[in-house]
């Protein structure tokens, strides 16, 4: 029926052209959409993490609706592109979900608000975005410390990382794992 209507509307079109138009209308010519597999795990960068003690976190999330409203008002006043969606907490931190990735000025304003609302200046860390969790393989550190064949400990590795300038920006999430490198 559709083919006849196309032929009536455009009498000079060839049958091949009408067939190709019909395929477009029916979707026969359409390419299949590629399937997207999400491979990312862990927190989104549209999240702000604020380290604080559990008691403060519970106190802050108790009035989360008011805090979201106030933070969104502050961010709107500085013409920020982000807006808060919701607040959650765990034992060590408070997480704020946003609609976009926060800038450093956004993080500073959020920290100032949280410190003022909780009346605490010492135990609240600078809000930060989630960071990737990676591993670092350091080669060239002797496995045995001395001739007594006692191997290097994780405390020794942590001490080396703290006192070496190239590791200044690295934050250890878990304890280092020491593996003896074999010649194979």
N, C-alpha and C positions, 0 to 999 in steps of 0.2 A: 504494500500500500504506500509506504514511504517512497519507494522508488518511483511510483507513478506520480506522486506529488512533486518530486524533484524534476521529473521529465516535463511535467506541465509548467513548472516555474521557469525552467531553463531548457527550452526545446532544442537549442543548438548544441548542447553538451553531448559528447560521445558516451557510449555505454561504459567505457573504461573509467571515464571521469565520474560518472554517476555511481559506479561500483565503489570507487575510492571514497567518494563522499559518504556513501552508505556505510562503509567500514568505519569511517571516523565517527559517524553518528552512533553506531552500535558499539563502538569501543573495541572493535576487533583489531584495529591497527595500533592500539595503545601499547606502549612498552610496560612491562610489569615493574612495579615500584620495587626498588631494592629493599631487602629486609635489613633493618638496623639492629645490630646486637650491641647492647650496652655492656662494656667491659670494665667500667670503672666501679670501684668499690670504695667504701669509706665515706667520710663526710664531704659534702659539697663545698665549693669555695663561696657559695652564697650563704655562708654560715659564719658567725662570729663567736669565738670561744673566749671566755673570760675566766681565768683561773681564780678561784676563791674558795675559802673553807665551806664545808657542807652547811653549817648553820646559816651563813650569810646567803648562800645559794637558795636555801629553802625560804628564807625571809624575802629574798628578792622575787622569786617565782610565785610567792603567795599572792602578790598584787600585780601579776603579770599584765593584766588588761590595762591597768592604769599606766604601767611603765611603757608598754607598747605605744599607747596614745601619746605620752609625753615625749618619748624618744622620736616618734614620727614627726611631732610638731617641731622639735629642735632641728631635725634633719631637713624638714621643709623650709625652715627659716634660713638655713645656710645654703639653700638651693641644691641639696644633694639629690642624686638620682636613685638612692635606695630608700626602701621603706621596710619596716619590721613586720613580720608575719606572726611569729609566735616565739615564746621563750620556754626552754626546758632546762633541767638541771640534773647533774649526777653528783657523785661524792666529791669531786674535785673542781668542777667547773659549771658555768652556766653557758648554754648555747642559745644564740639568737639567730633565728632563720630570717633571711632577707630575700627581697626579690631580685637583687643584683649584687655584684661583688663590691664590698665596701672599700673606700679609699682611706688613706692615713688620717686625713682630717675627720672623716666620719668616725673612725675608731677613737680618736682623741675626744670628740664630743660625747660619744657613748660612755667612755671611761669617766669623764667629768660628771656626767649625769648620775652614773651608778654610785660613784663615791659620795656625791651630795645626798642621794636618796638613802644610802645605807649609813651615812655618817662614819665612814671608815676610810682612812687614807693609807693604811699600811698593808693590809692583807689582800688588796685587790690588784691583780696584775694588769698590765696593758692588754686590752682586747686584741686578739689576733685572728687571722684567717687560718683555716686548717692547712697543715703542711703535709707533704708527702712523707711516707715512712719508707726509708730506703736502707740499704746496707752498704757498708764501706769495708772493703777488704784492704787491710794495711799489710804490706809485705816488707820484710826486712827487720822486723823486731825479733830479737832472739827469744826462742821458746823457753830455754833454760836460763835462769838468772845467774847462777854461779856454778862452781864445780860440784856442788852438792846435788845437782840434778833436781832442784826444786823449780817447777815451771812458773812462768809469769802469771800473776793473778789478775782478776778483773779490776781490783783496786789500783794496781800498777797501770793498767791501760787507761782507766779513768783519769788518773793523775797525769799521764802523758797527754791525753786529749785536752785537759784543762790548761796545761802549761805550754802548749804549742800554739803559736799564733795562727796557723792555717786552719785550726779547728774552733776559732772564736765563735762563729755563728751556728755551730752544730749543737743541738740539744738532744741528749740521749733519752729515748723513750723507754728503752729496756736496757738491762745490763749487757755489757759486751760479751761476746762469745769467743772463746779462744780455741783455735784449731791448729794443731801442729801440721805444718806443710810437709808433705812427703815428697821425695824426689820423683816419684811417678807422676 
